[in-house]
Amino acid sequence: MFAPDNELLADYCEGRRVVAFLGPTVDRLYGEQLRRYLAAHLAPGSWSVVPVGGGEAQKTMESVERICAEAKAAGLDRRGVMIAVGGGVTCDMVGFAAAVYCRGVRYIKVNTTLVGQVDVGVGVKTGVNALDTKNMLGSYHPAHASISDPAFLRTLPARQIRCGLGEIAKMAIIKDARLFRVLEECPEVFRQPCATPSWLTAGRGVEDYVLRTSMELMMEELCPNLREHDLARLVDFGHTFGPVIETASKYRIAHGESVAIDMAISSELARVLGLISAEDCERTVRLISRLGLPVHDPQTCTPELMERALQASWERRGRRLHLVVPDGIGSAVFIDDLEDIPAAAVEEALDALAVRPEGLPGPLAVAH
């Protein structure tokens, strides 16, 4: 990505004034490479690099204001470019700052995490957490370019890889039985070498197949409805109970982990309601666990909090629930009416997950 002879990022900057923002870990790992790259490709005095805070707790309007203040201090004009180098939090904050700075300037996403590459890097939403709600404030501001280099994944901690696998599993469960099968056979993908299954297309390694297929599936879903005029979206699988779980944990539970718990709850709920077979439900929940992700959290997975999550989603989605639940491997349907989900069904789904021995694989103490 930052190799001296790689013109890709420089070409997208088009000779404009540039301010690049990156989180502390990315700055430590890649900051000097980025500075050398910009110095080699852009005019002297036309660029600067600014570290920003990382983590969901920093994803606030105050952080966006600081980003805008840094851009102003660097002399960024209306033709300027903000570059976000990092994961979903950094790209969300910088994207929102770019949307409001001078009423909108270009920005470029350089996605360094697995969640960033398969989820945030594909979409056009930006935002911050506010009013005790995840992503309450934001905008639709498509990036001028979104660049994903798989080499960045080599320096990711295991927990961040698992979080990215949660978003990948989401697409497999609702849209692609073939991708689901690859994950079943290679649950350690991106963490350990995995032999390419004999039935997979020749010439493609597992990591390349999983990464590209996930991106393609996400784009297929997002492109016809980029600004969400239709609020019934399959990609909201994992994002009904998940945001409430994440916020209620005070971000002890990371985003990919909350998505995983939500997917498990939604799958068990579909089983209770007779929408998916017990066998397919078991395969789905087992896959989530084998990817190293939690399927339950005793502190946040309470019937009261989950009922509150359903109510909040119903209000946010125009008085229609649009809860996505799987009805098979690689297929999903919507539940639109709150009345179709009895409180007893939610409790039964939670109870089924609470007794699973793999409910909480690994520590969930700190969200990275």
Disulfide bonds with the S-S distance in Angstrom:
Cys186-Cys194 2.33
